[in-house]
Amino acid sequence: MGNIKEDHGLMFTSYPDLVNINQLKEMLGIGINLAYRLVRNKTIPSVKVGREYKIPKRNVIYYLTNQN
């Protein structure tokens, strides 16, 4: 196994740098309600553009790799 930062760069390579709620749901294998809850309560930081949440992919990776 290589450098941890290098390994994290390989996660979710098929997804764009900014993902939407449906992509977040797919990435984490969760339901739509939980996906909305994670962004609304800022567990996974995002930006709301118009009516849609934009979630930086790095925030999803950070969320996954820093769960205790």
Residue frames relative to the residue before (quaternion, step in Angstrom):
aa qw qx qy qz dx dy dz
M 1.0000 0.0000 0.0000 0.0000 0.00 0.00 0.00
G 0.3827 -0.7577 0.4919 0.1935 3.56 -0.87 0.99
N 0.7874 -0.2536 0.2528 0.5018 3.48 -1.29 -0.47
I 0.5421 -0.6467 0.4231 0.3301 3.59 -0.88 0.92
K 0.6523 0.5075 -0.3321 0.4546 3.62 0.87 -0.83
E 0.6361 0.5145 -0.3324 0.4693 3.60 1.00 -0.74
D 0.6518 0.5204 -0.3177 0.4509 3.57 0.92 -0.88
H 0.6570 0.5099 -0.3175 0.4555 3.59 0.93 -0.84
G 0.6098 0.5648 -0.3469 0.4345 3.58 1.10 -0.61
L 0.6644 0.5037 -0.2931 0.4680 3.57 1.24 -0.40
M 0.5314 0.6324 -0.4110 0.3857 3.58 1.25 -0.13
F 0.8694 0.0739 -0.0611 0.4848 3.55 -1.07 0.81
T 0.1652 0.8317 -0.5164 0.1193 3.60 1.00 0.76
S 0.6490 0.5222 -0.3340 0.4410 3.62 1.13 -0.42
Y 0.6346 0.5118 -0.3278 0.4774 3.59 1.29 -0.08
P 0.5278 -0.6258 0.4601 0.3437 3.60 -1.12 0.60
D 0.6796 -0.4934 0.3521 0.4132 3.60 -1.28 0.23
L 0.7364 0.2278 -0.1568 0.6174 3.59 1.21 -0.55
V 0.0956 -0.8067 0.5820 0.0356 3.57 -0.74 1.04
N 0.3983 -0.6868 0.5458 0.2680 3.55 -1.27 0.36
I 0.7546 -0.3911 0.2678 0.4537 3.56 -1.32 0.03
N 0.6656 0.5041 -0.3203 0.4474 3.61 0.88 -0.86
Q 0.6499 0.4944 -0.3167 0.4826 3.59 1.02 -0.74
L 0.6106 0.5403 -0.3449 0.4651 3.60 1.04 -0.77
K 0.6338 0.5416 -0.3097 0.4572 3.55 0.97 -0.91
E 0.6704 0.4876 -0.2892 0.4787 3.59 0.95 -0.90
M 0.6565 0.5397 -0.3136 0.4235 3.56 0.88 -0.97
L 0.7728 0.3528 -0.1758 0.4974 3.57 0.93 -0.93
G 0.3789 -0.7354 0.4837 0.2858 3.60 1.21 -0.24
I 0.4947 0.6444 -0.4223 0.4021 3.57 1.03 0.84
G 0.5991 -0.5615 0.4326 0.3723 3.54 -1.33 0.15
I 0.6773 -0.5113 0.3557 0.3916 3.53 -1.30 0.38
N 0.6397 0.5364 -0.3394 0.4335 3.63 0.97 -0.78
L 0.6675 0.4785 -0.3028 0.4835 3.59 0.94 -0.84
A 0.6106 0.5482 -0.3541 0.4486 3.60 1.00 -0.74
Y 0.6678 0.4811 -0.2983 0.4833 3.59 0.90 -0.89
R 0.6397 0.5327 -0.3313 0.4442 3.59 0.96 -0.82
L 0.6536 0.5294 -0.3188 0.4370 3.61 0.94 -0.87
V 0.7170 0.4129 -0.2682 0.4935 3.61 0.99 -0.70
R 0.6421 0.5365 -0.3363 0.4323 3.61 0.98 -0.72
N 0.7496 0.3546 -0.2273 0.5106 3.60 0.95 -0.76
K 0.5011 -0.7159 0.3694 0.3162 3.56 1.36 0.39
T 0.2766 0.7383 -0.5496 0.2765 3.58 1.14 0.62
I 0.7297 0.1320 -0.0968 0.6639 3.53 1.18 -0.74
P 0.3528 -0.7662 0.4928 0.2137 3.61 -0.34 1.20
S 0.0394 0.7847 -0.6145 0.0718 3.53 -1.04 0.90
V 0.3312 -0.6917 0.5953 0.2398 3.53 -1.37 0.02
K 0.2765 -0.7427 0.5810 0.1851 3.56 -0.95 0.82
V 0.0668 -0.7771 0.6257 -0.0118 3.55 -0.70 1.17
G 0.7928 -0.0450 -0.0214 0.6074 3.55 -0.30 1.24
R 0.7755 -0.2829 0.2339 0.5137 3.56 -0.68 -1.11
E 0.6800 0.5080 -0.2690 0.4551 3.58 1.26 -0.09
Y 0.3871 -0.6931 0.5592 0.2389 3.55 -1.10 0.77
K 0.1359 -0.7389 0.6547 0.0833 3.55 -1.11 0.80
I 0.0936 -0.8127 0.5751 -0.0067 3.56 -0.62 1.18
P 0.3833 -0.7070 0.5379 0.2530 3.60 -0.65 1.04
K 0.5309 -0.6496 0.4456 0.3123 3.57 -0.86 1.00
R 0.6193 0.5571 -0.3526 0.4264 3.61 1.00 -0.74
N 0.6226 0.5321 -0.3480 0.4562 3.63 1.11 -0.58
V 0.6213 0.5210 -0.3356 0.4795 3.58 1.09 -0.68
I 0.6543 0.5029 -0.3037 0.4762 3.58 0.95 -0.89
Y 0.6342 0.5208 -0.3279 0.4679 3.59 0.97 -0.85
Y 0.6368 0.5339 -0.3211 0.4543 3.59 0.94 -0.91
L 0.7023 0.4756 -0.2712 0.4551 3.59 0.86 -0.95
T 0.7533 0.4192 -0.2214 0.4558 3.58 0.92 -0.86
N 0.7272 0.3967 -0.2493 0.5017 3.59 1.25 -0.08
Q 0.3715 0.7000 -0.5097 0.3350 3.56 1.15 0.63
N 0.1887 -0.7944 0.5695 0.0951 3.58 -0.89 0.91
